[in-house]
Amino acid sequence: MKCPKCKGRMFNEKFYDYVRSFDAWKCTCCGEVLDPTILTNRARSHNHFLG
């Protein structure tokens, strides 16, 4: 998978919260982290600004 921000290589990593753990993609170059929640919120925010 390629990073949408810098086009670097992304890898799957497990992240831990105080309550749960979740899998997300992390870029090896810029550190961008993407998971389904982040993508949903960005799409919702982008649609909000468009009208």
N, CA, C and O atoms as CSV, one atom per row, in Angstrom:
chain,resi,resn,atom,element,x,y,z
A,1,MET,N,N,0.851,-1.173,0.000
A,1,MET,CA,C,0.000,0.000,0.000
A,1,MET,C,C,0.899,1.240,0.000
A,1,MET,O,O,1.923,1.273,0.683
A,2,LYS,N,N,0.512,2.243,-0.760
A,2,LYS,CA,C,1.280,3.493,-0.827
A,2,LYS,C,C,0.578,4.580,-0.010
A,2,LYS,O,O,-0.650,4.667,0.005
A,3,CYS,N,N,1.359,5.382,0.652
A,3,CYS,CA,C,0.854,6.472,1.475
A,3,CYS,C,C,0.205,7.533,0.578
A,3,CYS,O,O,0.812,7.961,-0.404
A,4,PRO,N,N,-1.015,7.959,0.900
A,4,PRO,CA,C,-1.660,8.997,0.100
A,4,PRO,C,C,-1.004,10.373,0.275
A,4,PRO,O,O,-1.197,11.261,-0.556
A,5,LYS,N,N,-0.245,10.547,1.335
A,5,LYS,CA,C,0.384,11.831,1.629
A,5,LYS,C,C,1.725,11.999,0.918
A,5,LYS,O,O,1.966,13.023,0.279
A,6,CYS,N,N,2.612,10.981,1.029
A,6,CYS,CA,C,3.966,11.116,0.481
A,6,CYS,C,C,4.329,10.028,-0.525
A,6,CYS,O,O,5.425,10.046,-1.086
A,7,LYS,N,N,3.431,9.091,-0.755
A,7,LYS,CA,C,3.632,7.958,-1.678
A,7,LYS,C,C,4.680,6.958,-1.186
A,7,LYS,O,O,5.188,6.154,-1.967
A,8,GLY,N,N,5.002,7.009,0.112
A,8,GLY,CA,C,5.937,6.047,0.689
A,8,GLY,C,C,5.242,4.726,0.979
A,8,GLY,O,O,4.034,4.595,0.781
A,9,ARG,N,N,6.002,3.758,1.446
A,9,ARG,CA,C,5.467,2.431,1.752
A,9,ARG,C,C,4.779,2.428,3.111
A,9,ARG,O,O,5.289,2.995,4.077
A,10,MET,N,N,3.620,1.786,3.176
A,10,MET,CA,C,2.882,1.669,4.432
A,10,MET,C,C,2.892,0.216,4.887
A,10,MET,O,O,2.951,-0.702,4.069
A,11,PHE,N,N,2.833,0.020,6.191
A,11,PHE,CA,C,2.773,-1.318,6.747
A,11,PHE,C,C,1.707,-1.364,7.830
A,11,PHE,O,O,1.356,-0.346,8.426
A,12,ASN,N,N,1.201,-2.569,8.069
A,12,ASN,CA,C,0.157,-2.763,9.062
A,12,ASN,C,C,0.799,-2.862,10.442
A,12,ASN,O,O,1.766,-3.597,10.640
A,13,GLU,N,N,0.246,-2.111,11.390
A,13,GLU,CA,C,0.785,-2.109,12.749
A,13,GLU,C,C,-0.365,-2.168,13.736
A,13,GLU,O,O,-1.442,-1.633,13.469
A,14,LYS,N,N,-0.150,-2.811,14.872
A,14,LYS,CA,C,-1.159,-2.892,15.917
A,14,LYS,C,C,-0.904,-1.768,16.915
A,14,LYS,O,O,0.213,-1.607,17.407
A,15,PHE,N,N,-1.940,-0.996,17.209
A,15,PHE,CA,C,-1.857,0.096,18.170
A,15,PHE,C,C,-2.689,-0.251,19.389
A,15,PHE,O,O,-3.698,-0.948,19.286
A,16,TYR,N,N,-2.266,0.236,20.537
A,16,TYR,CA,C,-2.939,-0.068,21.787
A,16,TYR,C,C,-3.436,1.205,22.447
A,16,TYR,O,O,-2.720,2.202,22.546
A,17,ASP,N,N,-4.675,1.142,22.893
A,17,ASP,CA,C,-5.329,2.223,23.602
A,17,ASP,C,C,-5.447,1.778,25.060
A,17,ASP,O,O,-5.054,0.661,25.395
A,18,TYR,N,N,-5.970,2.618,25.910
A,18,TYR,CA,C,-6.191,2.204,27.295
A,18,TYR,C,C,-7.263,1.130,27.390
A,18,TYR,O,O,-7.267,0.335,28.330
A,19,VAL,N,N,-8.173,1.103,26.421
A,19,VAL,CA,C,-9.321,0.203,26.473
A,19,VAL,C,C,-9.227,-0.936,25.468
A,19,VAL,O,O,-9.683,-2.045,25.749
A,20,ARG,N,N,-8.644,-0.683,24.302
A,20,ARG,CA,C,-8.674,-1.668,23.224
A,20,ARG,C,C,-7.395,-1.597,22.392
A,20,ARG,O,O,-6.530,-0.749,22.611
A,21,SER,N,N,-7.309,-2.502,21.448
A,21,SER,CA,C,-6.221,-2.457,20.473
A,21,SER,C,C,-6.856,-2.439,19.083
A,21,SER,O,O,-7.978,-2.911,18.901
A,22,PHE,N,N,-6.134,-1.891,18.106
A,22,PHE,CA,C,-6.663,-1.820,16.752
A,22,PHE,C,C,-5.520,-1.841,15.758
A,22,PHE,O,O,-4.393,-1.461,16.076
A,23,ASP,N,N,-5.824,-2.290,14.551
A,23,ASP,CA,C,-4.844,-2.331,13.467
A,23,ASP,C,C,-5.000,-1.100,12.600
A,23,ASP,O,O,-6.113,-0.633,12.358
A,24,ALA,N,N,-3.876,-0.577,12.134
A,24,ALA,CA,C,-3.890,0.587,11.251
A,24,ALA,C,C,-2.670,0.510,10.337
A,24,ALA,O,O,-1.719,-0.223,10.612
A,25,TRP,N,N,-2.710,1.266,9.262
A,25,TRP,CA,C,-1.582,1.370,8.339
A,25,TRP,C,C,-0.733,2.567,8.743
A,25,TRP,O,O,-1.260,3.641,9.032
A,26,LYS,N,N,0.599,2.376,8.764
A,26,LYS,CA,C,1.519,3.448,9.126
A,26,LYS,C,C,2.582,3.580,8.045
A,26,LYS,O,O,3.128,2.582,7.574
A,27,CYS,N,N,2.874,4.823,7.652
A,27,CYS,CA,C,3.871,5.092,6.615
A,27,CYS,C,C,5.272,5.079,7.218
A,27,CYS,O,O,5.511,5.634,8.290
A,28,THR,N,N,6.199,4.428,6.499
A,28,THR,CA,C,7.577,4.360,6.976
A,28,THR,C,C,8.318,5.677,6.763
A,28,THR,O,O,9.328,5.929,7.419
A,29,CYS,N,N,7.829,6.521,5.853
A,29,CYS,CA,C,8.520,7.785,5.539
A,29,CYS,C,C,8.027,8.954,6.388
A,29,CYS,O,O,8.817,9.601,7.075
A,30,CYS,N,N,6.717,9.226,6.342
A,30,CYS,CA,C,6.190,10.425,7.002
A,30,CYS,C,C,5.462,10.143,8.318
A,30,CYS,O,O,5.168,11.072,9.069
A,31,GLY,N,N,5.168,8.870,8.605
A,31,GLY,CA,C,4.509,8.528,9.860
A,31,GLY,C,C,2.995,8.635,9.822
A,31,GLY,O,O,2.350,8.492,10.861
A,32,GLU,N,N,2.406,8.883,8.658
A,32,GLU,CA,C,0.955,8.958,8.513
A,32,GLU,C,C,0.321,7.656,9.000
A,32,GLU,O,O,0.794,6.573,8.656
A,33,VAL,N,N,-0.748,7.753,9.798
A,33,VAL,CA,C,-1.462,6.586,10.305
A,33,VAL,C,C,-2.884,6.634,9.760
A,33,VAL,O,O,-3.557,7.662,9.848
A,34,LEU,N,N,-3.341,5.509,9.193
A,34,LEU,CA,C,-4.683,5.416,8.647
A,34,LEU,C,C,-5.371,4.172,9.173
A,34,LEU,O,O,-4.801,3.081,9.168
A,35,ASP,N,N,-6.602,4.349,9.627
A,35,ASP,CA,C,-7.463,3.233,9.999
A,35,ASP,C,C,-8.873,3.575,9.532
A,35,ASP,O,O,-9.102,4.700,9.089
A,36,PRO,N,N,-9.817,2.656,9.613
A,36,PRO,CA,C,-11.168,2.940,9.116
A,36,PRO,C,C,-11.828,4.161,9.765
A,36,PRO,O,O,-12.554,4.890,9.090
A,37,THR,N,N,-11.594,4.394,11.041
A,37,THR,CA,C,-12.184,5.542,11.726
A,37,THR,C,C,-11.626,6.849,11.187
A,37,THR,O,O,-12.381,7.794,10.957
A,38,ILE,N,N,-10.326,6.918,10.983
A,38,ILE,CA,C,-9.699,8.121,10.442
A,38,ILE,C,C,-10.219,8.405,9.043
A,38,ILE,O,O,-10.562,9.543,8.724
A,39,LEU,N,N,-10.280,7.369,8.205
A,39,LEU,CA,C,-10.760,7.553,6.837
A,39,LEU,C,C,-12.213,8.015,6.802
A,39,LEU,O,O,-12.564,8.870,5.989
A,40,THR,N,N,-13.067,7.464,7.670
A,40,THR,CA,C,-14.475,7.868,7.743
A,40,THR,C,C,-14.597,9.316,8.177
A,40,THR,O,O,-15.372,10.072,7.590
A,41,ASN,N,N,-13.852,9.714,9.188
A,41,ASN,CA,C,-13.915,11.094,9.669
A,41,ASN,C,C,-13.403,12.086,8.635
A,41,ASN,O,O,-13.958,13.176,8.494
A,42,ARG,N,N,-12.354,11.720,7.915
A,42,ARG,CA,C,-11.838,12.615,6.871
A,42,ARG,C,C,-12.845,12.756,5.733
A,42,ARG,O,O,-13.035,13.853,5.207
A,43,ALA,N,N,-13.487,11.659,5.352
A,43,ALA,CA,C,-14.490,11.723,4.282
A,43,ALA,C,C,-15.678,12.565,4.726
A,43,ALA,O,O,-16.197,13.362,3.944
A,44,ARG,N,N,-16.109,12.402,5.957
A,44,ARG,CA,C,-17.233,13.185,6.494
A,44,ARG,C,C,-16.866,14.655,6.555
A,44,ARG,O,O,-17.680,15.508,6.202
A,45,SER,N,N,-15.668,14.966,6.991
A,45,SER,CA,C,-15.207,16.348,7.094
A,45,SER,C,C,-15.079,16.976,5.702
A,45,SER,O,O,-15.451,18.132,5.500
A,46,HIS,N,N,-14.556,16.213,4.754
A,46,HIS,CA,C,-14.389,16.703,3.382
A,46,HIS,C,C,-15.760,16.993,2.759
A,46,HIS,O,O,-15.923,18.019,2.098
A,47,ASN,N,N,-16.733,16.123,2.954
A,47,ASN,CA,C,-18.074,16.343,2.408
A,47,ASN,C,C,-18.749,17.533,3.060
A,47,ASN,O,O,-19.526,18.234,2.412
A,48,HIS,N,N,-18.466,17.771,4.331
A,48,HIS,CA,C,-19.052,18.891,5.046
A,48,HIS,C,C,-18.589,20.219,4.428
A,48,HIS,O,O,-19.388,21.140,4.255
A,49,PHE,N,N,-17.303,20.310,4.101
A,49,PHE,CA,C,-16.780,21.549,3.531
A,49,PHE,C,C,-17.264,21.780,2.098
A,49,PHE,O,O,-17.366,22.921,1.648
A,50,LEU,N,N,-17.560,20.694,1.388
A,50,LEU,CA,C,-18.035,20.823,0.020
A,50,LEU,C,C,-19.480,21.325,-0.033
A,50,LEU,O,O,-19.909,21.868,-1.051
A,51,GLY,N,N,-20.217,21.151,1.038
A,51,GLY,CA,C,-21.583,21.624,1.064
A,51,GLY,C,C,-22.485,20.501,1.284
A,51,GLY,O,O,-23.701,20.688,1.340
